[in-house]
Amino acid sequence: MSAEQVIQSIRDREFAYLLSASRLRVKQKISRIDIGSIHLEPMNEGDTIDLPRWVAEVLVNLDICESQEESFSSEVFKAVTREKIAGSEQLSTLRPDFYLKIRRQLAHTRDFGNLKPSSIPELEKTRTLIYDLIALRLRKILSIAASLSPPTDVREKLTPEEYQIFDSVYGLLQSWRSMMMEGK
């Protein structure tokens, strides 16, 4: 799979991610709202609603609603902890949309001007944890891809993006092994 195909695959999955449901809690009473083609009926403070993620982001940015999903930094910290506990030969399982959420959150907070100054150190710590997690998982993925017989559950433990890497490297290594063993 080429780099362009990988990038397009991620963009396609990100589009689907933005359409997926996100749970919100309404922070204030609101009358009918129209956001693009989405029409929201009146809501009361404390109501819990599920909306497409892109709409949820708009309402959270406007401070009308707050997300009911686990915080970004907490989710990353837990993922790194699970990965370290799993050991050097085993992969923990990540949500299929884990990297899409990371990508979206980092893009959303890239402009530090939108952040409270007090949240910048936490964002930097989370960014460091993301780099650590990616490095940990890539080492494991490459090790598993280099093995003669990868575990049967490898696909379930990898996100779709990681599986693309695994599948490409595994296929390349199998071809190389075959060529070396044939002696031709």
Secondary structure, 3 states (H helix, E strand, C coil): CCHHHHHHHHHHHHHHHHHCEEEEEECCCECCEEECCEEECCECCCCEEEEEHHHHHHHHHCCCEEECCCCHHHHHHHHHHHHHHHCCCCCCCCCCCHHHHHHHHHHHHCCHHHCCHHHHHHHHHHHHHHHHHHHHHHHHHHHHHHCCCCCCCHHHHCCHHHHHHHHHHHHHHHHHHHHHHHCC
